[in-house]
Structures are given as structure tokens and as C-alpha cells.
Amino acid sequence: MDAKNRPGVIRLLIYMLVAASMSGGFAGWVQSSEAALWAANLNTPDWTPVGIWPNLVSILSMQLIAISLWITQRSDSGPLRFVAAGMTLGLVVGLVLQVCITFGGHDIESGFLAALALWLYALFTLALVGRCSRPAGWLLWPLFGWLTFVVALSFEVMRLNNVASYVGGL
């Protein structure tokens, strides 16, 4: 792609604005709906993040995804950049689905499976985006770390609330 047709700074700012709006909107929805009451009544481990921390991590993660998408689209990787950009957008869709399944559906088991599936998808996406553009791939590592934490937390919440259908009675 020649320099004239590459996405510019305006597109990056639009991506970042949309990412902040989405993460803020979902955080507001979870906090203001009955999902917050449902989640507050669950048995959780002592290491569960509380307060504003999950929201801050969500906003930061979405910003890193937006920047990674922009860098991927600017890369010289030919057709691979389109696939990598699509996979990066798939991360956003996966994050939205995981929140909707867990908090909207009030379903711990399906939320755990969604988090695990998203973790596997993120691993594959990280490898593909990293091949397309190293800096874009590095920006997705904090998200992958957060998703690893979310999978562990989802499993522990499922275990503490005696939901044993997927975990074999652990």
C-alpha cells in the first residue's frame, strides 16, 4: 500500500473514540443494570478486582486494540493485513459477546466457556497480527494477559458458586 492510501491519524482518532465509547457504554450498562446486583451476590475469590479497576482495564484494552488495528492496516503485509485487521475486529466482537453472555445472561458457565473461547481466539489472533506487524502484535499482549486473568477468575467464580456442569464437579 502506498503512503497516500494508508489510514491516517484521523482514522486512528476515530478508532480510539469508538473504542472508548464502546467500553464506557458496556461498563455503564453492567454497573447500572441488574447485572451489577447479580454479580455482587456471587461468591468470588479474594483476588477479584473491585471498584473502577475492571473498567479501566477494559478501556485501556480497547484503546490498545484500536491502535493495533490502525497499525495493522498501515502495514505492508499485503493480503495478510486484511485478515489480521478482521481478526482484530473479531476480538472486539468477542469481548462484547463475552460480557453479554456473562452479565446479560446471568450465566456463569456459559460466561466461562465464552471467556475460554475468546482466550483461544485471542491467542490465534495475536500470532497472526504479530506476523503482519510486530508493533501491532505487541499491543495485544496486555489484552491477552487480561483475558488469561478473566478465564482464571471465571473458572474460580464458577467453582465457588457450585456450578459443576462444565468442570466435572471441581
N, C-alpha and C positions, 0 to 999 in steps of 0.2 A: 504494500500500500504506500503510495507516495505521501509526502508530508502534507500536501494540500488537502487530502481527503481523510486524514486521521481525525478522530474525535478531539475536540479542543477543550479548553478549560471550562467553557460554558457548559458543555455536556457533563463534565466532572461535577460541577456545582449542582446541576440538576439531579444527577445520581445521588449526591450526598443529601440534598434536600428531601428527595423522595425516601431515601433510606431512613433519615431522621424522623420523617413524618410517620412512616410505617411502624418503626419500633416504638415511638412515643404513643401512637394510636393503640397499638396492641397492649402496651403496658397500662395505658389508661383504661382500656376495656377490661383487662383482668382485674385491676385494682377497684374499679367501680361497679363491677357486676357481682353476681352471686358466686362467681368463681373464686373470688378472694375469700369469701366466707367458707366455701367448701375446702379450699386449700388450707385455711387456718385450722380447720378441725381435723386434719390428717396428723397422724403420728409421723414425725420427721426426726432425722438424726440431729445430733448437736451441731454438726458442721454444715447445716443448711444455711445458705446465705439469707439474710433478712434485710429489711429496710429497702433502701434505694439501690443496693449493690446489683441485684439481678437486672434492674432496669438500665443501669449504667453500662453493664457488660453487654446487654442487648444493643444499646445504641452504638457503643464502640464497635461491636462485631459487624453491625450493619454498615457502618461507615467504612470499615476495612473491606467488606465485600464490594461496596460501591467503588472504592479506589482500585481494588483488584480487577474489577470488571473493566474499568476505564483503561488501565494499563494493558490488560489482555487485548482489548480492542485496538490499541495503538501498536501492538507488536507486529513484527514482520514474519509471522509464522504461517502465512498463507491460510489455507482452509482450516488448519488446526485452531486458529484463533476464534473462528466462528463456533466451533464445537466447544472450546473452552469457555467462551462467553455464555453460551447456552447452559452449560453445566453450572457456571457460577450463578446464573439467574435461577437455576433449579435449587440451589442452596436456599435462596430467599423463599421460594415456594415451600420447600421442606420445613424451614423454620416456622413459617406461618401455619402449615398443616399440623406440625407437632404441638404448637401452642393451642390450636383449635381443638385438636383431639384430646389433649390432656385436660385443659381448663374448660373449654366449651362443652366437651362431652362428659366431664367429671369422671373420667375413666383412667385409672392408674395403670392397668395392664396394657391397654392399647397405647397409652402415652409412653410407656417404657418401650414397647415394640417400635413405635414411631421414632423415638429417640435413637434406638439402636440402628434402625434402618437409615436414619439421617446420618449417623456416625459413619456407617459403611459408605454411603453415598459421598460424604464429605472426604473420606479417605481417597476414593477414586477420583473425585474432582480435584483434590489437592495435587495428586500425581499428574493429572492431565494439564492443569493450569501451570504447574511448575515446569512442565516440558515446553509449554508455549512461551512463558515468561517467568524467569526466576523471581523477580521482584513481586509479581502478582501472586505467585505461589507462596512466597514467604509471608505475605499479608494475610493469608488464610490460616496460618498456623495457630494464631491465638483463638480463632473460632473453633478449630479442631480441638484445642485444649479445653475450651469451654464445653464443647459437645461431649468430650470424654467425661468431664465432671458431671454433666447432665445425665448421661447414661448411668453412671455410678449412683447418683442421687436418686434417679427414678427407680432403680433396682432396690435400693435401700428403703425407699418410701413404700414400695410395693411389698417388700418383706415385712416391714414394721406394721403394716395395716392388714396383715394376714390374707393377702391376695396371693394365692398359691397356684392359680391355674396355669401360669406360664413358667413358673420357676421350680416346679416339681416339689413343692412343699418346703422349700428352704426357709 
